Amino acid sequence: MNKEITFYINHMAYTINVDEEMEEQLTKYLELDKENNTKDLLAAYIRITQEYSTFKKEVEQITEKLARF
């Protein structure tokens, strides 16, 4: 089910429509109930990028192992 969530960044409100899984990912590093700033947004982006990079490496390693069979 989709729902609207609102982030407050630098005194501006940003409302987006997401499903529950996406909401969980977006609110992992940004809080809905507080005023976030650009530093918070950048830190969240870097953390998510780092998670993605680690995940990508793990998938590549598994793919290489599977390719040997």
Predicted model as a PDB file, atoms N, CA, C, CB and O in Angstrom, pLDDT in the B-factor column:
MODEL        1                                                                  
ATOM      1  N   MET A   1       0.841  -1.179   0.000  1.00 82.00           N  
ATOM      2  CA  MET A   1       0.000   0.000   0.000  1.00 82.00           C  
ATOM      3  C   MET A   1       0.886   1.242   0.000  1.00 82.00           C  
ATOM      4  CB  MET A   1      -0.957  -0.002   1.217  1.00 82.00           C  
ATOM      5  O   MET A   1       1.858   1.306   0.753  1.00 82.00           O  
ATOM      6  N   ASN A   2       0.570   2.205  -0.815  1.00 91.00           N  
ATOM      7  CA  ASN A   2       1.334   3.445  -0.890  1.00 91.00           C  
ATOM      8  C   ASN A   2       0.842   4.458   0.127  1.00 91.00           C  
ATOM      9  CB  ASN A   2       1.254   4.034  -2.289  1.00 91.00           C  
ATOM     10  O   ASN A   2      -0.336   4.484   0.483  1.00 91.00           O  
ATOM     11  N   LYS A   3       1.755   5.283   0.583  1.00 92.00           N  
ATOM     12  CA  LYS A   3       1.390   6.369   1.491  1.00 92.00           C  
ATOM     13  C   LYS A   3       2.309   7.548   1.255  1.00 92.00           C  
ATOM     14  CB  LYS A   3       1.460   5.912   2.965  1.00 92.00           C  
ATOM     15  O   LYS A   3       3.404   7.402   0.713  1.00 92.00           O  
ATOM     16  N   GLU A   4       1.859   8.696   1.661  1.00 94.00           N  
ATOM     17  CA  GLU A   4       2.667   9.911   1.529  1.00 94.00           C  
ATOM     18  C   GLU A   4       3.495  10.112   2.791  1.00 94.00           C  
ATOM     19  CB  GLU A   4       1.769  11.150   1.262  1.00 94.00           C  
ATOM     20  O   GLU A   4       3.001   9.968   3.909  1.00 94.00           O  
ATOM     21  N   ILE A   5       4.762  10.446   2.587  1.00 93.00           N  
ATOM     22  CA  ILE A   5       5.619  10.829   3.712  1.00 93.00           C  
ATOM     23  C   ILE A   5       6.224  12.188   3.390  1.00 93.00           C  
ATOM     24  CB  ILE A   5       6.740   9.754   3.980  1.00 93.00           C  
ATOM     25  O   ILE A   5       6.452  12.530   2.230  1.00 93.00           O  
ATOM     26  N   THR A   6       6.476  12.945   4.433  1.00 94.00           N  
ATOM     27  CA  THR A   6       7.013  14.292   4.260  1.00 94.00           C  
ATOM     28  C   THR A   6       8.319  14.428   5.027  1.00 94.00           C  
ATOM     29  CB  THR A   6       5.997  15.356   4.730  1.00 94.00           C  
ATOM     30  O   THR A   6       8.389  14.140   6.222  1.00 94.00           O  
ATOM     31  N   PHE A   7       9.339  14.868   4.325  1.00 93.00           N  
ATOM     32  CA  PHE A   7      10.625  15.196   4.923  1.00 93.00           C  
ATOM     33  C   PHE A   7      10.734  16.702   5.009  1.00 93.00           C  
ATOM     34  CB  PHE A   7      11.805  14.595   4.108  1.00 93.00           C  
ATOM     35  O   PHE A   7      10.274  17.413   4.116  1.00 93.00           O  
ATOM     36  N   TYR A   8      11.338  17.193   6.075  1.00 94.00           N  
ATOM     37  CA  TYR A   8      11.609  18.619   6.224  1.00 94.00           C  
ATOM     38  C   TYR A   8      13.111  18.820   6.141  1.00 94.00           C  
ATOM     39  CB  TYR A   8      11.036  19.177   7.570  1.00 94.00           C  
ATOM     40  O   TYR A   8      13.866  18.388   7.012  1.00 94.00           O  
ATOM     41  N   ILE A   9      13.528  19.488   5.067  1.00 94.00           N  
ATOM     42  CA  ILE A   9      14.952  19.715   4.824  1.00 94.00           C  
ATOM     43  C   ILE A   9      15.164  21.204   4.581  1.00 94.00           C  
ATOM     44  CB  ILE A   9      15.466  18.868   3.610  1.00 94.00           C  
ATOM     45  O   ILE A   9      14.607  21.790   3.654  1.00 94.00           O  
ATOM     46  N   ASN A  10      15.987  21.796   5.442  1.00 94.00           N  
ATOM     47  CA  ASN A  10      16.281  23.231   5.364  1.00 94.00           C  
ATOM     48  C   ASN A  10      15.010  24.073   5.299  1.00 94.00           C  
ATOM     49  CB  ASN A  10      17.153  23.521   4.148  1.00 94.00           C  
ATOM     50  O   ASN A  10      14.882  24.958   4.453  1.00 94.00           O  
ATOM     51  N   HIS A  11      14.083  23.791   6.193  1.00 93.00           N  
ATOM     52  CA  HIS A  11      12.835  24.540   6.342  1.00 93.00           C  
ATOM     53  C   HIS A  11      11.912  24.445   5.124  1.00 93.00           C  
ATOM     54  CB  HIS A  11      13.148  25.983   6.613  1.00 93.00           C  
ATOM     55  O   HIS A  11      11.061  25.309   4.910  1.00 93.00           O  
ATOM     56  N   MET A  12      12.089  23.393   4.335  1.00 94.00           N  
ATOM     57  CA  MET A  12      11.205  23.145   3.190  1.00 94.00           C  
ATOM     58  C   MET A  12      10.617  21.750   3.364  1.00 94.00           C  
ATOM     59  CB  MET A  12      11.977  23.277   1.813  1.00 94.00           C  
ATOM     60  O   MET A  12      11.304  20.829   3.805  1.00 94.00           O  
ATOM     61  N   ALA A  13       9.351  21.601   3.016  1.00 94.00           N  
ATOM     62  CA  ALA A  13       8.682  20.303   3.112  1.00 94.00           C  
ATOM     63  C   ALA A  13       8.701  19.612   1.755  1.00 94.00           C  
ATOM     64  CB  ALA A  13       7.227  20.468   3.615  1.00 94.00           C  
ATOM     65  O   ALA A  13       8.378  20.214   0.731  1.00 94.00           O  
ATOM     66  N   TYR A  14       9.084  18.344   1.763  1.00 94.00           N  
ATOM     67  CA  TYR A  14       9.111  17.534   0.548  1.00 94.00           C  
ATOM     68  C   TYR A  14       8.254  16.298   0.793  1.00 94.00           C  
ATOM     69  CB  TYR A  14      10.582  17.140   0.150  1.00 94.00           C  
ATOM     70  O   TYR A  14       8.602  15.447   1.612  1.00 94.00           O  
ATOM     71  N   THR A  15       7.138  16.200   0.087  1.00 95.00           N  
ATOM     72  CA  THR A  15       6.223  15.083   0.250  1.00 95.00           C  
ATOM     73  C   THR A  15       6.335  14.161  -0.956  1.00 95.00           C  
ATOM     74  CB  THR A  15       4.769  15.579   0.430  1.00 95.00           C  
ATOM     75  O   THR A  15       6.290  14.599  -2.105  1.00 95.00           O  
ATOM     76  N   ILE A  16       6.482  12.867  -0.661  1.00 94.00           N  
ATOM     77  CA  ILE A  16       6.567  11.876  -1.725  1.00 94.00           C  
ATOM     78  C   ILE A  16       5.634  10.712  -1.409  1.00 94.00           C  
ATOM     79  CB  ILE A  16       8.025  11.380  -1.905  1.00 94.00           C  
ATOM     80  O   ILE A  16       5.280  10.482  -0.253  1.00 94.00           O  
ATOM     81  N   ASN A  17       5.247   9.989  -2.440  1.00 96.00           N  
ATOM     82  CA  ASN A  17       4.365   8.849  -2.319  1.00 96.00           C  
ATOM     83  C   ASN A  17       5.208   7.582  -2.467  1.00 96.00           C  
ATOM     84  CB  ASN A  17       3.222   8.902  -3.382  1.00 96.00           C  
ATOM     85  O   ASN A  17       5.837   7.372  -3.504  1.00 96.00           O  
ATOM     86  N   VAL A  18       5.222   6.737  -1.429  1.00 93.00           N  
ATOM     87  CA  VAL A  18       6.071   5.542  -1.437  1.00 93.00           C  
ATOM     88  C   VAL A  18       5.311   4.341  -0.880  1.00 93.00           C  
ATOM     89  CB  VAL A  18       7.357   5.784  -0.619  1.00 93.00           C  
ATOM     90  O   VAL A  18       4.281   4.483  -0.222  1.00 93.00           O  
ATOM     91  N   ASP A  19       5.854   3.145  -1.165  1.00 93.00           N  
ATOM     92  CA  ASP A  19       5.301   1.953  -0.539  1.00 93.00           C  
ATOM     93  C   ASP A  19       6.017   1.733   0.799  1.00 93.00           C  
ATOM     94  CB  ASP A  19       5.449   0.702  -1.474  1.00 93.00           C  
ATOM     95  O   ASP A  19       6.952   2.461   1.131  1.00 93.00           O  
ATOM     96  N   GLU A  20       5.577   0.729   1.564  1.00 90.00           N  
ATOM     97  CA  GLU A  20       6.111   0.528   2.912  1.00 90.00           C  
ATOM     98  C   GLU A  20       7.604   0.199   2.907  1.00 90.00           C  
ATOM     99  CB  GLU A  20       5.348  -0.583   3.609  1.00 90.00           C  
ATOM    100  O   GLU A  20       8.353   0.669   3.764  1.00 90.00           O  
ATOM    101  N   GLU A  21       8.028  -0.607   1.942  1.00 90.00           N  
ATOM    102  CA  GLU A  21       9.443  -0.977   1.864  1.00 90.00           C  
ATOM    103  C   GLU A  21      10.318   0.246   1.587  1.00 90.00           C  
ATOM    104  CB  GLU A  21       9.659  -2.037   0.772  1.00 90.00           C  
ATOM    105  O   GLU A  21      11.367   0.419   2.207  1.00 90.00           O  
ATOM    106  N   MET A  22       9.882   1.083   0.662  1.00 88.00           N  
ATOM    107  CA  MET A  22      10.645   2.287   0.338  1.00 88.00           C  
ATOM    108  C   MET A  22      10.652   3.244   1.528  1.00 88.00           C  
ATOM    109  CB  MET A  22      10.059   2.984  -0.910  1.00 88.00           C  
ATOM    110  O   MET A  22      11.665   3.889   1.798  1.00 88.00           O  
ATOM    111  N   GLU A  23       9.546   3.338   2.231  1.00 91.00           N  
ATOM    112  CA  GLU A  23       9.492   4.204   3.413  1.00 91.00           C  
ATOM    113  C   GLU A  23      10.526   3.762   4.443  1.00 91.00           C  
ATOM    114  CB  GLU A  23       8.079   4.190   4.034  1.00 91.00           C  
ATOM    115  O   GLU A  23      11.219   4.587   5.038  1.00 91.00           O  
ATOM    116  N   GLU A  24      10.620   2.460   4.644  1.00 90.00           N  
ATOM    117  CA  GLU A  24      11.587   1.931   5.602  1.00 90.00           C  
ATOM    118  C   GLU A  24      13.013   2.306   5.200  1.00 90.00           C  
ATOM    119  CB  GLU A  24      11.451   0.405   5.714  1.00 90.00           C  
ATOM    120  O   GLU A  24      13.821   2.695   6.044  1.00 90.00           O  
ATOM    121  N   GLN A  25      13.316   2.187   3.911  1.00 88.00           N  
ATOM    122  CA  GLN A  25      14.652   2.524   3.437  1.00 88.00           C  
ATOM    123  C   GLN A  25      14.937   4.027   3.557  1.00 88.00           C  
ATOM    124  CB  GLN A  25      14.818   2.076   1.989  1.00 88.00           C  
ATOM    125  O   GLN A  25      16.032   4.425   3.954  1.00 88.00           O  
ATOM    126  N   LEU A  26      13.957   4.847   3.215  1.00 87.00           N  
ATOM    127  CA  LEU A  26      14.165   6.294   3.256  1.00 87.00           C  
ATOM    128  C   LEU A  26      14.276   6.828   4.676  1.00 87.00           C  
ATOM    129  CB  LEU A  26      13.039   6.997   2.540  1.00 87.00           C  
ATOM    130  O   LEU A  26      15.014   7.782   4.925  1.00 87.00           O  
ATOM    131  N   THR A  27      13.556   6.227   5.601  1.00 91.00           N  
ATOM    132  CA  THR A  27      13.580   6.724   6.983  1.00 91.00           C  
ATOM    133  C   THR A  27      14.665   6.068   7.820  1.00 91.00           C  
ATOM    134  CB  THR A  27      12.236   6.499   7.638  1.00 91.00           C  
ATOM    135  O   THR A  27      14.765   6.317   9.021  1.00 91.00           O  
ATOM    136  N   LYS A  28      15.466   5.239   7.195  1.00 91.00           N  
ATOM    137  CA  LYS A  28      16.565   4.587   7.900  1.00 91.00           C  
ATOM    138  C   LYS A  28      17.579   5.616   8.399  1.00 91.00           C  
ATOM    139  CB  LYS A  28      17.255   3.562   6.987  1.00 91.00           C  
ATOM    140  O   LYS A  28      18.118   5.487   9.498  1.00 91.00           O  
ATOM    141  N   TYR A  29      17.828   6.626   7.588  1.00 91.00           N  
ATOM    142  CA  TYR A  29      18.846   7.623   7.925  1.00 91.00           C  
ATOM    143  C   TYR A  29      18.327   9.058   7.977  1.00 91.00           C  
ATOM    144  CB  TYR A  29      19.957   7.545   6.937  1.00 91.00           C  
ATOM    145  O   TYR A  29      19.061   9.961   8.380  1.00 91.00           O  
ATOM    146  N   LEU A  30      17.082   9.282   7.577  1.00 91.00           N  
ATOM    147  CA  LEU A  30      16.473  10.621   7.682  1.00 91.00           C  
ATOM    148  C   LEU A  30      15.217  10.519   8.531  1.00 91.00           C  
ATOM    149  CB  LEU A  30      16.137  11.211   6.266  1.00 91.00           C  
ATOM    150  O   LEU A  30      14.388   9.633   8.326  1.00 91.00           O  
ATOM    151  N   GLU A  31      15.085  11.414   9.470  1.00 90.00           N  
ATOM    152  CA  GLU A  31      13.939  11.382  10.368  1.00 90.00           C  
ATOM    153  C   GLU A  31      12.787  12.215   9.816  1.00 90.00           C  
ATOM    154  CB  GLU A  31      14.338  11.886  11.756  1.00 90.00           C  
ATOM    155  O   GLU A  31      12.991  13.296   9.262  1.00 90.00           O  
ATOM    156  N   LEU A  32      11.575  11.692   9.977  1.00 90.00           N  
ATOM    157  CA  LEU A  32      10.390  12.403   9.509  1.00 90.00           C  
ATOM    158  C   LEU A  32       9.940  13.474  10.493  1.00 90.00           C  
ATOM    159  CB  LEU A  32       9.260  11.424   9.264  1.00 90.00           C  
ATOM    160  O   LEU A  32       9.351  14.479  10.095  1.00 90.00           O  
ATOM    161  N   ASP A  33      10.213  13.264  11.765  1.00 89.00           N  
ATOM    162  CA  ASP A  33       9.666  14.150  12.790  1.00 89.00           C  
ATOM    163  C   ASP A  33      10.630  15.246  13.239  1.00 89.00           C  
ATOM    164  CB  ASP A  33       9.257  13.341  13.976  1.00 89.00           C  
ATOM    165  O   ASP A  33      10.412  15.878  14.273  1.00 89.00           O  
ATOM    166  N   LYS A  34      11.686  15.474  12.475  1.00 92.00           N  
ATOM    167  CA  LYS A  34      12.604  16.566  12.831  1.00 92.00           C  
ATOM    168  C   LYS A  34      13.034  17.305  11.576  1.00 92.00           C  
ATOM    169  CB  LYS A  34      13.843  16.027  13.590  1.00 92.00           C  
ATOM    170  O   LYS A  34      12.909  16.802  10.459  1.00 92.00           O  
ATOM    171  N   GLU A  35      13.536  18.489  11.784  1.00 95.00           N  
ATOM    172  CA  GLU A  35      14.061  19.306  10.682  1.00 95.00           C  
ATOM    173  C   GLU A  35      15.440  18.774  10.315  1.00 95.00           C  
ATOM    174  CB  GLU A  35      14.130  20.832  11.073  1.00 95.00           C  
ATOM    175  O   GLU A  35      16.365  18.823  11.126  1.00 95.00           O  
ATOM    176  N   ASN A  36      15.575  18.276   9.114  1.00 95.00           N  
ATOM    177  CA  ASN A  36      16.864  17.806   8.615  1.00 95.00           C  
ATOM    178  C   ASN A  36      17.546  18.953   7.883  1.00 95.00           C  
ATOM    179  CB  ASN A  36      16.693  16.569   7.680  1.00 95.00           C  
ATOM    180  O   ASN A  36      16.889  19.880   7.410  1.00 95.00           O  
ATOM    181  N   ASN A  37      18.863  18.881   7.796  1.00 95.00           N  
ATOM    182  CA  ASN A  37      19.577  19.896   7.033  1.00 95.00           C  
ATOM    183  C   ASN A  37      20.340  19.227   5.896  1.00 95.00           C  
ATOM    184  CB  ASN A  37      20.541  20.700   7.944  1.00 95.00           C  
ATOM    185  O   ASN A  37      20.270  18.008   5.734  1.00 95.00           O  
ATOM    186  N   THR A  38      21.050  19.998   5.125  1.00 94.00           N  
ATOM    187  CA  THR A  38      21.776  19.475   3.973  1.00 94.00           C  
ATOM    188  C   THR A  38      22.812  18.446   4.413  1.00 94.00           C  
ATOM    189  CB  THR A  38      22.453  20.617   3.199  1.00 94.00           C  
ATOM    190  O   THR A  38      23.035  17.454   3.719  1.00 94.00           O  
ATOM    191  N   LYS A  39      23.438  18.674   5.550  1.00 95.00           N  
ATOM    192  CA  LYS A  39      24.429  17.731   6.074  1.00 95.00           C  
ATOM    193  C   LYS A  39      23.781  16.373   6.339  1.00 95.00           C  
ATOM    194  CB  LYS A  39      25.072  18.281   7.368  1.00 95.00           C  
ATOM    195  O   LYS A  39      24.360  15.338   6.006  1.00 95.00           O  
ATOM    196  N   ASP A  40      22.586  16.366   6.936  1.00 94.00           N  
ATOM    197  CA  ASP A  40      21.864  15.116   7.199  1.00 94.00           C  
ATOM    198  C   ASP A  40      21.536  14.391   5.899  1.00 94.00           C  
ATOM    199  CB  ASP A  40      20.573  15.396   7.984  1.00 94.00           C  
ATOM    200  O   ASP A  40      21.683  13.173   5.799  1.00 94.00           O  
ATOM    201  N   LEU A  41      21.093  15.153   4.910  1.00 93.00           N  
ATOM    202  CA  LEU A  41      20.738  14.583   3.616  1.00 93.00           C  
ATOM    203  C   LEU A  41      21.963  13.972   2.936  1.00 93.00           C  
ATOM    204  CB  LEU A  41      20.110  15.654   2.715  1.00 93.00           C  
ATOM    205  O   LEU A  41      21.882  12.870   2.392  1.00 93.00           O  
ATOM    206  N   LEU A  42      23.080  14.666   2.962  1.00 95.00           N  
ATOM    207  CA  LEU A  42      24.303  14.158   2.361  1.00 95.00           C  
ATOM    208  C   LEU A  42      24.797  12.916   3.099  1.00 95.00           C  
ATOM    209  CB  LEU A  42      25.385  15.241   2.358  1.00 95.00           C  
ATOM    210  O   LEU A  42      25.220  11.948   2.467  1.00 95.00           O  
ATOM    211  N   ALA A  43      24.748  12.935   4.420  1.00 95.00           N  
ATOM    212  CA  ALA A  43      25.179  11.773   5.201  1.00 95.00           C  
ATOM    213  C   ALA A  43      24.308  10.552   4.889  1.00 95.00           C  
ATOM    214  CB  ALA A  43      25.127  12.092   6.709  1.00 95.00           C  
ATOM    215  O   ALA A  43      24.823   9.440   4.763  1.00 95.00           O  
ATOM    216  N   ALA A  44      23.006  10.752   4.765  1.00 93.00           N  
ATOM    217  CA  ALA A  44      22.096   9.655   4.419  1.00 93.00           C  
ATOM    218  C   ALA A  44      22.427   9.112   3.033  1.00 93.00           C  
ATOM    219  CB  ALA A  44      20.623  10.127   4.471  1.00 93.00           C  
ATOM    220  O   ALA A  44      22.453   7.897   2.835  1.00 93.00           O  
ATOM    221  N   TYR A  45      22.677   9.989   2.084  1.00 93.00           N  
ATOM    222  CA  TYR A  45      23.031   9.574   0.728  1.00 93.00           C  
ATOM    223  C   TYR A  45      24.314   8.741   0.727  1.00 93.00           C  
ATOM    224  CB  TYR A  45      23.196  10.802  -0.180  1.00 93.00           C  
ATOM    225  O   TYR A  45      24.388   7.711   0.057  1.00 93.00           O  
ATOM    226  N   ILE A  46      25.313   9.184   1.472  1.00 96.00           N  
ATOM    227  CA  ILE A  46      26.588   8.463   1.525  1.00 96.00           C  
ATOM    228  C   ILE A  46      26.400   7.091   2.157  1.00 96.00           C  
ATOM    229  CB  ILE A  46      27.637   9.271   2.313  1.00 96.00           C  
ATOM    230  O   ILE A  46      26.971   6.110   1.682  1.00 96.00           O  
ATOM    231  N   ARG A  47      25.611   7.010   3.216  1.00 94.00           N  
ATOM    232  CA  ARG A  47      25.367   5.711   3.858  1.00 94.00           C  
ATOM    233  C   ARG A  47      24.650   4.745   2.919  1.00 94.00           C  
ATOM    234  CB  ARG A  47      24.543   5.897   5.134  1.00 94.00           C  
ATOM    235  O   ARG A  47      25.021   3.575   2.826  1.00 94.00           O  
ATOM    236  N   ILE A  48      23.626   5.234   2.227  1.00 93.00           N  
ATOM    237  CA  ILE A  48      22.886   4.392   1.284  1.00 93.00           C  
ATOM    238  C   ILE A  48      23.799   3.957   0.140  1.00 93.00           C  
ATOM    239  CB  ILE A  48      21.649   5.144   0.730  1.00 93.00           C  
ATOM    240  O   ILE A  48      23.747   2.803  -0.283  1.00 93.00           O  
ATOM    241  N   THR A  49      24.631   4.863  -0.363  1.00 95.00           N  
ATOM    242  CA  THR A  49      25.570   4.535  -1.435  1.00 95.00           C  
ATOM    243  C   THR A  49      26.566   3.479  -0.978  1.00 95.00           C  
ATOM    244  CB  THR A  49      26.310   5.790  -1.904  1.00 95.00           C  
ATOM    245  O   THR A  49      26.909   2.571  -1.735  1.00 95.00           O  
ATOM    246  N   GLN A  50      27.027   3.600   0.253  1.00 96.00           N  
ATOM    247  CA  GLN A  50      27.963   2.625   0.798  1.00 96.00           C  
ATOM    248  C   GLN A  50      27.295   1.253   0.914  1.00 96.00           C  
ATOM    249  CB  GLN A  50      28.487   3.089   2.174  1.00 96.00           C  
ATOM    250  O   GLN A  50      27.907   0.238   0.582  1.00 96.00           O  
ATOM    251  N   GLU A  51      26.051   1.214   1.381  1.00 95.00           N  
ATOM    252  CA  GLU A  51      25.310  -0.047   1.464  1.00 95.00           C  
ATOM    253  C   GLU A  51      25.156  -0.664   0.080  1.00 95.00           C  
ATOM    254  CB  GLU A  51      23.925   0.177   2.106  1.00 95.00           C  
ATOM    255  O   GLU A  51      25.349  -1.868  -0.088  1.00 95.00           O  
ATOM    256  N   TYR A  52      24.809   0.151  -0.908  1.00 96.00           N  
ATOM    257  CA  TYR A  52      24.641  -0.333  -2.274  1.00 96.00           C  
ATOM    258  C   TYR A  52      25.949  -0.897  -2.811  1.00 96.00           C  
ATOM    259  CB  TYR A  52      24.135   0.790  -3.183  1.00 96.00           C  
ATOM    260  O   TYR A  52      25.956  -1.961  -3.429  1.00 96.00           O  
ATOM    261  N   SER A  53      27.044  -0.202  -2.585  1.00 97.00           N  
ATOM    262  CA  SER A  53      28.345  -0.633  -3.069  1.00 97.00           C  
ATOM    263  C   SER A  53      28.726  -1.985  -2.460  1.00 97.00           C  
ATOM    264  CB  SER A  53      29.412   0.423  -2.743  1.00 97.00           C  
ATOM    265  O   SER A  53      29.209  -2.872  -3.163  1.00 97.00           O  
ATOM    266  N   THR A  54      28.512  -2.135  -1.172  1.00 97.00           N  
ATOM    267  CA  THR A  54      28.802  -3.404  -0.497  1.00 97.00           C  
ATOM    268  C   THR A  54      27.927  -4.515  -1.059  1.00 97.00           C  
ATOM    269  CB  THR A  54      28.587  -3.276   1.026  1.00 97.00           C  
ATOM    270  O   THR A  54      28.414  -5.610  -1.338  1.00 97.00           O  
ATOM    271  N   PHE A  55      26.651  -4.242  -1.226  1.00 97.00           N  
ATOM    272  CA  PHE A  55      25.719  -5.215  -1.776  1.00 97.00           C  
ATOM    273  C   PHE A  55      26.137  -5.620  -3.193  1.00 97.00           C  
ATOM    274  CB  PHE A  55      24.289  -4.644  -1.780  1.00 97.00           C  
ATOM    275  O   PHE A  55      26.111  -6.802  -3.537  1.00 97.00           O  
ATOM    276  N   LYS A  56      26.514  -4.652  -3.998  1.00 97.00           N  
ATOM    277  CA  LYS A  56      26.931  -4.914  -5.381  1.00 97.00           C  
ATOM    278  C   LYS A  56      28.150  -5.829  -5.413  1.00 97.00           C  
ATOM    279  CB  LYS A  56      27.241  -3.594  -6.113  1.00 97.00           C  
ATOM    280  O   LYS A  56      28.200  -6.764  -6.212  1.00 97.00           O  
ATOM    281  N   LYS A  57      29.132  -5.571  -4.553  1.00 98.00           N  
ATOM    282  CA  LYS A  57      30.322  -6.413  -4.498  1.00 98.00           C  
ATOM    283  C   LYS A  57      29.971  -7.842  -4.111  1.00 98.00           C  
ATOM    284  CB  LYS A  57      31.331  -5.838  -3.512  1.00 98.00           C  
ATOM    285  O   LYS A  57      30.497  -8.796  -4.685  1.00 98.00           O  
ATOM    286  N   GLU A  58      29.080  -7.984  -3.136  1.00 98.00           N  
ATOM    287  CA  GLU A  58      28.663  -9.316  -2.702  1.00 98.00           C  
ATOM    288  C   GLU A  58      27.958 -10.064  -3.834  1.00 98.00           C  
ATOM    289  CB  GLU A  58      27.740  -9.215  -1.479  1.00 98.00           C  
ATOM    290  O   GLU A  58      28.205 -11.254  -4.031  1.00 98.00           O  
ATOM    291  N   VAL A  59      27.100  -9.396  -4.564  1.00 98.00           N  
ATOM    292  CA  VAL A  59      26.400 -10.019  -5.694  1.00 98.00           C  
ATOM    293  C   VAL A  59      27.400 -10.422  -6.780  1.00 98.00           C  
ATOM    294  CB  VAL A  59      25.333  -9.053  -6.277  1.00 98.00           C  
ATOM    295  O   VAL A  59      27.281 -11.499  -7.365  1.00 98.00           O  
ATOM    296  N   GLU A  60      28.369  -9.576  -7.044  1.00 97.00           N  
ATOM    297  CA  GLU A  60      29.388  -9.900  -8.050  1.00 97.00           C  
ATOM    298  C   GLU A  60      30.200 -11.121  -7.637  1.00 97.00           C  
ATOM    299  CB  GLU A  60      30.321  -8.703  -8.275  1.00 97.00           C  
ATOM    300  O   GLU A  60      30.520 -11.961  -8.478  1.00 97.00           O  
ATOM    301  N   GLN A  61      30.538 -11.230  -6.356  1.00 96.00           N  
ATOM    302  CA  GLN A  61      31.287 -12.383  -5.869  1.00 96.00           C  
ATOM    303  C   GLN A  61      30.463 -13.663  -6.001  1.00 96.00           C  
ATOM    304  CB  GLN A  61      31.707 -12.170  -4.409  1.00 96.00           C  
ATOM    305  O   GLN A  61      30.987 -14.705  -6.394  1.00 96.00           O  
ATOM    306  N   ILE A  62      29.195 -13.584  -5.677  1.00 96.00           N  
ATOM    307  CA  ILE A  62      28.319 -14.750  -5.794  1.00 96.00           C  
ATOM    308  C   ILE A  62      28.160 -15.130  -7.266  1.00 96.00           C  
ATOM    309  CB  ILE A  62      26.934 -14.467  -5.150  1.00 96.00           C  
ATOM    310  O   ILE A  62      28.170 -16.313  -7.607  1.00 96.00           O  
ATOM    311  N   THR A  63      28.016 -14.139  -8.131  1.00 96.00           N  
ATOM    312  CA  THR A  63      27.882 -14.394  -9.563  1.00 96.00           C  
ATOM    313  C   THR A  63      29.124 -15.088 -10.113  1.00 96.00           C  
ATOM    314  CB  THR A  63      27.632 -13.084 -10.318  1.00 96.00           C  
ATOM    315  O   THR A  63      29.013 -16.014 -10.917  1.00 96.00           O  
ATOM    316  N   GLU A  64      30.299 -14.649  -9.688  1.00 95.00           N  
ATOM    317  CA  GLU A  64      31.539 -15.278 -10.125  1.00 95.00           C  
ATOM    318  C   GLU A  64      31.600 -16.744  -9.683  1.00 95.00           C  
ATOM    319  CB  GLU A  64      32.745 -14.508  -9.574  1.00 95.00           C  
ATOM    320  O   GLU A  64      31.997 -17.613 -10.459  1.00 95.00           O  
ATOM    321  N   LYS A  65      31.206 -17.012  -8.437  1.00 93.00           N  
ATOM    322  CA  LYS A  65      31.196 -18.388  -7.931  1.00 93.00           C  
ATOM    323  C   LYS A  65      30.233 -19.260  -8.707  1.00 93.00           C  
ATOM    324  CB  LYS A  65      30.831 -18.411  -6.457  1.00 93.00           C  
ATOM    325  O   LYS A  65      30.545 -20.407  -9.027  1.00 93.00           O  
ATOM    326  N   LEU A  66      29.060 -18.719  -9.011  1.00 94.00           N  
ATOM    327  CA  LEU A  66      28.053 -19.480  -9.755  1.00 94.00           C  
ATOM    328  C   LEU A  66      28.483 -19.733 -11.192  1.00 94.00           C  
ATOM    329  CB  LEU A  66      26.722 -18.745  -9.741  1.00 94.00           C  
ATOM    330  O   LEU A  66      28.140 -20.762 -11.774  1.00 94.00           O  
ATOM    331  N   ALA A  67      29.229 -18.804 -11.760  1.00 92.00           N  
ATOM    332  CA  ALA A  67      29.675 -18.946 -13.149  1.00 92.00           C  
ATOM    333  C   ALA A  67      30.649 -20.116 -13.303  1.00 92.00           C  
ATOM    334  CB  ALA A  67      30.336 -17.647 -13.630  1.00 92.00           C  
ATOM    335  O   ALA A  67      30.784 -20.649 -14.404  1.00 92.00           O  
ATOM    336  N   ARG A  68      31.311 -20.518 -12.258  1.00 86.00           N  
ATOM    337  CA  ARG A  68      32.261 -21.637 -12.312  1.00 86.00           C  
ATOM    338  C   ARG A  68      31.567 -22.984 -12.448  1.00 86.00           C  
ATOM    339  CB  ARG A  68      33.128 -21.641 -11.071  1.00 86.00           C  
ATOM    340  O   ARG A  68      32.193 -23.959 -12.863  1.00 86.00           O  
ATOM    341  N   PHE A  69      30.290 -23.055 -12.108  1.00 79.00           N  
ATOM    342  CA  PHE A  69      29.557 -24.338 -12.171  1.00 79.00           C  
ATOM    343  C   PHE A  69      29.043 -24.624 -13.521  1.00 79.00           C  
ATOM    344  CB  PHE A  69      28.419 -24.354 -11.216  1.00 79.00           C  
ATOM    345  O   PHE A  69      28.409 -25.658 -13.734  1.00 79.00           O  
TER     346      PHE A  69                                                      
ENDMDL                                                                          
END                                                                             
